[in-house]
Amino acid sequence: MGNRDEIKSHLLAKLHEENVFWSFDKSSCQKISDWNLIKYVLIYLDLPEIDLLFKVFPRRKIKRVWLHEAVVQGNYLRNMNICIANLYFDIKHPVQYLKRMETYYLNRA
């Protein structure tokens, strides 16, 4: 699986398998924005699928989505965010970083 569109289709199919879109009208979630694809993969899928994101999208874009969508959810996604911070973004002190970013992004809203 090397083609960008194939990977995106695979990730979208995986999200459907996991019933991520259970509350959506089926026709509305056949094609989703890159932002939402990244967000849902980060929040609902596992590490192999997150690895695929980095084959399709620039690291900077994934980090931006992660900061805006997952980090601001605080304790709800805390363990997942610590894992992502360590594995994908080489953040040395993830707990402090996440607290700082959560506060920053919530104060901006």
Legacy VTK file of the C-alpha trace (Angstrom):
# vtk DataFile Version 3.0
C-alpha trace
ASCII
DATASET POLYDATA
POINTS 109 float
0.000 0.000 0.000
2.014 2.947 -1.220
-0.331 5.218 -3.128
-1.608 8.228 -1.186
-5.230 7.664 -2.245
-5.048 3.949 -1.408
-3.781 4.713 2.082
-6.472 7.338 2.644
-9.149 4.888 1.443
-7.756 2.180 3.717
-7.830 4.528 6.716
-11.383 5.629 5.952
-12.483 1.990 5.612
-10.821 1.195 8.942
-12.711 4.065 10.587
-15.962 2.649 9.172
-15.042 -0.815 10.507
-14.593 0.681 13.967
-18.033 2.341 13.686
-16.552 5.769 14.251
-19.293 7.287 12.094
-22.208 5.453 13.725
-24.141 8.686 14.305
-23.539 10.133 10.826
-25.657 9.756 7.717
-23.840 7.116 5.623
-23.616 9.328 2.549
-22.030 12.199 4.481
-19.009 10.202 5.634
-17.950 8.496 2.414
-15.485 11.298 1.787
-14.080 13.432 4.598
-11.560 16.249 4.752
-7.895 15.551 5.390
-8.206 17.374 8.723
-11.029 15.084 9.887
-9.307 11.969 8.577
-6.195 12.809 10.599
-8.266 13.692 13.674
-10.328 10.492 13.642
-7.333 8.250 12.948
-5.387 9.807 15.834
-8.298 9.479 18.242
-9.892 6.162 17.255
-7.348 3.942 15.509
-4.162 2.180 16.563
-0.458 2.782 16.001
-0.161 0.954 12.637
-2.825 3.258 11.179
-1.255 6.328 12.765
2.025 5.269 11.129
0.227 5.342 7.776
-0.786 8.963 8.347
2.882 9.915 8.227
3.196 8.312 4.774
0.382 10.485 3.446
0.554 13.802 5.285
3.382 16.092 6.379
4.394 15.736 10.018
3.663 19.427 10.590
0.032 19.042 9.459
-0.519 15.969 11.644
0.935 17.776 14.645
-1.297 20.794 14.032
-4.425 18.598 13.934
-3.243 16.709 17.024
-2.723 19.938 18.982
-6.058 21.476 17.943
-8.233 18.374 18.234
-6.742 15.809 20.630
-4.523 17.682 23.069
-7.316 20.090 24.027
-9.449 17.168 25.215
-7.293 16.934 28.334
-7.663 13.923 30.618
-10.035 12.137 28.244
-7.162 11.396 25.822
-4.244 11.928 28.220
-2.543 8.520 27.900
-2.957 8.452 24.138
-1.531 11.970 23.841
1.499 11.077 25.969
2.125 8.095 23.694
1.783 10.190 20.523
4.007 12.940 21.964
6.749 10.403 22.726
6.532 8.208 19.642
5.799 10.657 16.858
6.914 14.115 17.926
9.961 13.402 20.135
8.651 15.576 22.958
10.990 15.181 25.937
8.592 16.031 28.798
5.186 15.137 27.369
3.081 15.652 30.509
4.268 19.228 31.002
4.116 19.914 27.268
0.543 18.642 26.997
-0.605 20.741 29.962
1.026 23.830 28.473
-0.446 23.240 25.009
-3.895 22.432 26.366
-3.930 25.695 28.326
-2.590 27.656 25.360
-5.134 26.332 22.857
-8.086 26.591 25.236
-7.223 30.213 26.064
-7.074 31.058 22.349
-10.617 29.826 21.715
LINES 1 110
109 0 1 2 3 4 5 6 7 8 9 10 11 12 13 14 15 16 17 18 19 20 21 22 23 24 25 26 27 28 29 30 31 32 33 34 35 36 37 38 39 40 41 42 43 44 45 46 47 48 49 50 51 52 53 54 55 56 57 58 59 60 61 62 63 64 65 66 67 68 69 70 71 72 73 74 75 76 77 78 79 80 81 82 83 84 85 86 87 88 89 90 91 92 93 94 95 96 97 98 99 100 101 102 103 104 105 106 107 108
